[in-house]
Amino acid sequence: MIAKFLSRIIFKIYGWHVAGHIPPDLKKSMMIAAPHTSNWDFLFARCAFYLMDVDVRYTIKKEAMVGPLGWLLKKMGALPVDRSRNNSLVSSMVNILNNSERMVIMITPEGTRKYQPRWRKGFYYTALEAKVPIILGYLDYPKKEAGVGPIFYPTGDVEGDIEKIKDFYRTKKGKYPEQGVR
């Protein structure tokens, strides 16, 4: 696969490595990608998942899915969503998970590359409603490490669970650490 070959080259050039793995018997999950502090995050995360042989999908505005860029984004795992009709992204992701045999949907709970004290909780409600675990994916720039941490099973205690998840991310540093989880 050319994407895996190119990912190896990119990781070698930049000195990055992959850590952790997703158990092969885990068929469906939500994945958090954090800390998200730079446009470079997409490149390193996408390369890491090619190297891990994980078919990670991610949501993107349908307006971005035009022309050659749209074709490329789709090949790289984009799931176009229509946000113009005030529809529920959580319901859409639950439907995607329920109607798939295998699916990992990756999102950035910060929703931006700047510091965000309050995370968006759609990933949590999607996992809870679809009855799937949350995988803690990360980039740690000082270690040049892209990986997956623990698998988290939501309990229904939204605030408590998110605080436990953030505890894990407080040990990871983004490209711009001041913009990461505090």
SULPE-V509587 format. One record per pair of residues at least 24 apart in sequence whose ideal C-beta (glycine too) atoms are under 7 Angstrom apart, sorted by sequence separation. I is the first residue (numbers start at 0). J is the second residue. D is the distance in whole Angstrom. If there is no record, write none. Layout:
BEGIN
I|J|D + I|J|D
END
This chain:
BEGIN
30|55|7 + 127|153|5 + 126|153|5 + 15|43|6 + 127|155|7 + 135|164|7 + 17|47|5 + 21|51|7 + 45|75|6 + 58|88|7 + 123|153|6 + 20|51|6 + 105|136|6 + 137|168|7 + 141|172|5 + 21|53|6 + 89|121|5 + 93|125|6 + 97|129|6 + 135|167|5 + 139|171|5 + 140|172|6 + 17|50|5 + 88|121|6 + 92|125|4 + 96|129|4 + 139|172|6 + 140|173|6 + 17|51|6 + 123|157|6 + 137|171|5 + 140|174|5 + 89|124|5 + 93|128|5 + 96|131|6 + 138|173|7 + 10|46|6 + 89|125|5 + 93|129|5 + 9|46|5 + 120|157|6 + 123|160|7 + 123|161|6 + 89|128|7 + 6|46|4 + 10|50|7 + 120|161|7 + 6|49|4 + 7|50|7 + 118|161|6 + 6|50|5 + 3|49|5 + 56|102|7 + 2|49|5 + 3|50|6 + 56|103|7 + 57|104|7 + 55|103|5 + 56|104|5 + 57|105|5 + 58|106|6 + 54|103|7 + 56|105|7 + 57|106|7 + 53|103|6 + 55|105|5 + 114|177|7 + 114|178|5 + 113|178|6 + 112|178|7 + 27|96|5 + 27|99|7 + 35|107|4 + 30|103|5 + 32|105|5 + 26|100|7 + 27|101|7 + 30|104|7 + 32|106|7 + 33|107|6 + 35|109|5 + 26|101|5 + 27|102|5 + 28|103|5 + 29|104|6 + 30|105|4 + 31|106|7 + 32|107|5 + 33|108|6 + 37|112|6 + 33|109|7 + 36|112|5 + 31|108|5 + 35|112|6 + 31|122|6 + 44|136|7 + 29|122|5 + 44|138|6 + 43|138|6 + 29|125|6 + 29|126|4 + 40|138|6 + 47|145|4 + 47|146|7 + 44|145|6 + 29|131|6 + 31|133|6 + 43|145|5 + 28|131|5 + 27|131|5 + 28|132|5 + 29|133|5 + 30|134|4 + 31|135|6 + 32|136|5 + 33|137|6 + 28|133|7 + 31|136|6 + 28|134|5 + 30|136|5 + 21|134|6 + 18|144|5 + 21|147|6 + 16|143|7 + 19|146|4 + 20|147|7 + 15|143|5 + 16|144|6 + 17|145|6 + 18|146|3 + 19|147|4 + 14|143|5 + 17|146|6 + 19|148|6 + 13|143|7 + 15|145|6 + 31|164|7 + 34|168|6 + 33|168|5 + 39|174|6 + 37|173|7 + 34|171|6 + 36|173|3 + 37|174|4 + 35|173|7 + 36|174|5 + 37|175|6 + 34|173|4 + 36|175|4 + 36|178|4 + 36|179|6 + 34|179|3 + 34|180|6 + 33|180|6
END
